Amino acid sequence: MPLSSAELIADPIGCYPQATVACFDPTRGDLPRRQLDETRTRTFLECLAAAGAPAALIASSTGQGHLRTVDELAAWFRCAAEASTRDMLLMGLLRPEDGIDANRRLLDLLADLHYPVVFLRPGTDLPGQASDEQVSDNLAPIIAAAAERGLAIGLYSISDVSGLPLSAESAAKVLSCEGGEHIVAVKVTETDYDKSTARFLAHPALSRLKIVQGWDPHLSRALRDGPRFDVEGRQRAGITSGLMSLAVHQYLHILDAVARGDWDEVAAAQQSTDVIFRAMQDDPGHFADLQRAKFIMGLGHPLTGRISDEEVERVFDALAHLSRHGDRQRIARSLDLMGDGPFHDQLRRFQNGNTAISC
């Protein structure tokens, strides 16, 4: 059985899943706005679960969830809950700027659908230089409402979307809000590790929380640091990764290496994922545009845009030039997770050892 909210709240470090896929949203239809492809969404989640993904975050930025309407988010949450995902945990991401009434309706839905965890980031309605108190006040009503419904709660720092990062001090203030005892994790998707993840791990008020790395190039550092920041030496750091949507087998391989303490392999395997990340990153200060991989996988174009041939070729070129065959094979197998995407034949050739590019 999947973990319950109560189990997660009682022991966040021991129970929170080690890796969570920040999940793509398969799309269909035409511009100016595409729709969720509910059949492909269920199939994709079932494929992730079959591959061994421990958890999936629904409505994350990877799937352009921040662009969807409240009704579209509700449809996505319902659709995901209908998938046969075995013991894979489902989590939902909410937006403070939608207002407390809309968020109460979504929280009722998530509770009814047995989502054990809800994540919150600072609202886009906050000023860019918002104080810790303003951030805490922005999140507090939804935290109280989520706790009322018995949900475990995660906090999320992603200034690429919200416009400002969640600081460790803001998170500490939120813990003292009504319902703050339900907070189990902080997901950190920021470019500067020392100013973000490292501070969350070191902050004494956050010592019982799982600190979840979301900026993929920092993963191996976070996983090495994690046990140093727990009095019992447990792994404090986890992963919530958009890149895991397209490289699930590679990420599971990395976690196996972590479990063995094989840090040389962790570093080498992450080096390959970093190459793929950069192939979809137009600005080193901003997160990669993973919608390109979503399209390669046969999950449709972005919600409000289109992927070009050049963008696809950059990803395949990066894949072809990975130095290790095992990494190429695992990443190609992950990109071919659906087995019927537009680049299925090319990806099969990578899995079989042929690195010739044919897009």
N, C-alpha and C positions, 0 to 999 in steps of 0.2 A: 504494500500500500504506500502511496505517496505520503511524505511527511505532512503533519498537520500544523496549523498556525501555533497551537499550544506548544508543540515540541520545539518549534523554531524559537519561540519567545523564551522558553525555559533554558535553552542552551544554544545560542546563536553560533558560537564558534564550532561546537561539536556537531551540530545538525545542519547548518546552512550548506547547500550544495556547493561543491568545489568549483563547478563550472556551469555557467548559464549562457545559452545562445541568445543574443539580442536579435530577435527573429525578423527575417524578411517578411514582407507582405505581398504575396503573389497578386498580380494585377491583370486586368483585362480591360477592353474597351479603348476608346480613343480620347485624344486631347480635346478640349482643354483640361479634362479631369478623368482619370481612369478609376475603375471600381475594383474593390477587393474581389479576387477570384476565389470564392469560398471552397470550391472543390480542390483546387491546387493548394490552398492554405492547409486544409486538413491533411492532404497527402504529404505535403512538405513536413509538417509537424510529425506525422507518423514515421517518415523516413529518418528524421533526426532522432526520434525515440529509438527506432530500430538500430541506428548506428551506435547508440549508447550515450547520447547527450543527457546529462542529469536533470537539466531544467531549461526552460525557455521563457524569455521576457517578451510579452506581447505589447505592442504599441510603442516600441522604442524608436529612436531616431534612424536606425539602420533601415527600418521599413517606412520611413517618412511618416511615422505615426504622429509626429508633432504637427503635421499639416492637415490631419484628418479632422472632420467635425466630430462633435460629441456623439451624434447618432452613428457615424461611421466607426468610431471606437467601440461603441456598444455592440455593433454587428461583428466586429473583429473578435472581441472577447467571447461572444457567443459561439462563433464559428470555431475558434481554437478549442473551446471546451468540448465541442462535439467530436474532435479527433480522438482516435484510439491511441493514446500516448503512453500506455503501460504505466510505469512509475515515474515518468518524467513530470517534474513539477512545473506548473504554469504560474507565472507572475504577471501582473498588469501594471502599466505605467500611467499615472494621471498627471494633469496639468492644472496648477492652481489658478491660472488666468481664466479657466472656464467658469470659475465661480463655485461657491460652496453648494448651491442647489444642484447644479449639474453633477458635481462630484459626489454628492450624496446618492444621486440616482445610480451613478456608475459603481459606487461602493456597494450599494444594495445588490446590484447585478453580480459583481465579483464575488460577494459572499454567497449569493444563491448558487453560483456556478462552482463554488468550492475552490476558488483561487485562494491559496493560503497567504500570499504575500502581495502587497501593493507598494509600488515605488513612487516617490515624489521628488521633483526637482524644484529649484526656485522658479517662480513664475516669470514669464516674459513681461508682465506688467510692472515689475520692479525696476527702479532706476539703475543704471549701470554701476553706480557707486553706492548701492544700498548697504546699510549697516548690518551687522550681525543681528541686531534687534529687529530690523525691518524684514530680514529673511525669515527669522523665527516666527514673526507675526504672520507672514505670508503663508507659511506651512502649517501653523498651529491648528487652524480650524479643520483641515482635512485629516491631520493626525488624530485629533480627538474623535472625528467621525469614523475613521478606520478602526480605531481601537474599540469604539462602541460596538462595532460589528464583529469584534474578535479577531481581526486580521493582524498578521505580522506586517511590519512596515520597514521599507528600505528608503534611505535618502540617496539622492543622485546628484552628482556634480557634473554638469556638461555645459560649460559656458559657450561652446560653439552654438548651442541652441538657445539657452536661457539668457545669454548675454552677460552673465556674471557667474563665477564659480561659487559653489558652496564651500565655505571655510570650515576648518575643524572647530573653530570657536562657535560658528553658527550651529553646527551639528550638536555641540555640547549644550547650547542653549535650548535647542529643540527637545533634547532628552528630558528637560525639566518641565516641558509643557504637559498639559493633560493628555494622557495616552502615550507619553514618551517611553514608558516601560515596554511598549510593544515594538519599539525600533530594534531591529536585529542586524542591519547591515548598512554600509555606505558604499555606493558605487562611484568610482572616481575616474572620469574620462577627461583628463586634463594633460596638456603637453609637458608641463614642468613637474617631474616626479617629486623633487625635493620640496616644492611649494605646495604640493597637494597630497599624494598618497603617503609620503613619509610623515607628514604632519598628522594625518589621521591615525596612522599606526602608533605614533608616539604620544598622542594626547591621552592623558590619564583618565579623563572622563569617558572615553570611548573604548576602554580596554576590554569590555565584554562583547563588542561588536565585531562582526566579520567585515574586513575592509576589502572591497572587491575592485580589482584593477580593470579599467575599461579602455585605457589607451594602450593598444596592443603591444607596441614596441617596449613598454615597461614591464611586461608580464614576468620575465624571468627574474628581474630584480625584485619585484614585489613578492614573488614566491620564495625567494631566498631570504628576504627580510621577515616574512610573516612569522615564523616560529620565534624569532628574537624578541617579538613584542607580545609574548604571552607568558605569564608566570609559570605555566605548565609546559611550555615549549610546543604547544599545539600550533597548527597552521592557521594563522590569523588571516592570511591573504587568500582571496579567491579570484575567479575570473568571471566577468560578464563581457562577452565579446561579440561585436557585430561580425568580425572576421570569422568567428566560429560558424556563422551561418553558411559560409562558403568553404570552410576548411575544417569541418568537424573531425575528420579522421586524423588530421595533423594535430589538432588540439588535444585529442584524447591520447595520442602518442606522447605529446609533451607532458601531460599529466601522469602518464605511466612512468616516464623518466624521472619526474619529480618524486614520485612515490619510491623509486629505487635509489634516490639520492644521486642520480647520474646528471650532474649539473653541466658537464661538457655537452651531453646530448641535448639537454634543454636549450642551451645557448645556440647550438648548431641548428636545431630544428626551428627555433624562433627566428634565426637569421633568415631562413627561407620565407617564413610568414611575413617578415618585415619587407622583403623584396616585393611580395605580392601587394602588401599594404601601400608601399610607395608607388607602385604602378597605377594605383587608383587615386593617388593623392596629388592634387594640382598645386597645393600650397602647403609647405611643411608645417605651418602653424595651424592648419585646420585638418580635421579628420578626413580620412579617405572617403571617396564617393563609392561606397560599396554597392550602389544601385547598378554599377557596371557588371559586377559579378552576379547580381540577381538576374540580370538579363541573360548572361551567359548560361546560367543554370536552367533557363526555360521558365522563369517565374515572372516574365513580363517586363515592360518598360517602367520607369519611375512614374509615380502618381501624376506629376505635372510636367514631365519632360520626356526626352528620347535619348537613347544611347547611340553614339556614332560608331562607325566602323573603326575609326582611329582609336577610340577609347577601348574597344574590344581587343584590337591588335596589341596594344600596350600590355594588357594582362597576359595574353598568350605569349608574347615575347619574353616577359618576365618569367613565366612558367618554364619556357623552353631553356632559359639560361640559368636555372637553378643548378647548383653544382652537384647536388646529391640526388641520385635516382629515387631513393626511398621517399624523399620529400616531394619530388615531382609526382610520384605515383599516388601518394596519399592526398595531395592537394587536388590533383586531377580527378581522383575518385570522388572526392567531396564535391567538386564542381559538377560532377556528373551524378549527383545524389538522386535526382529524379529519374535518370535513365532515359529521358526522351526529349531533352532540350535541343535547341537548334545547333549546338556544337557537340552533340553526343559522340559523333564519329571521331572528331579531332581529339576529344578528351580520352576516348578509348585508346587511341594510338599512344598518348602520353602514358597511360596506365600500362601499356604493353612495351614501353621502352623506346618508342619512336618519337623523337622530339621535333620532327619537321613541322613547321608552322603552316597551317592551311586554314585560313579563316574565310 
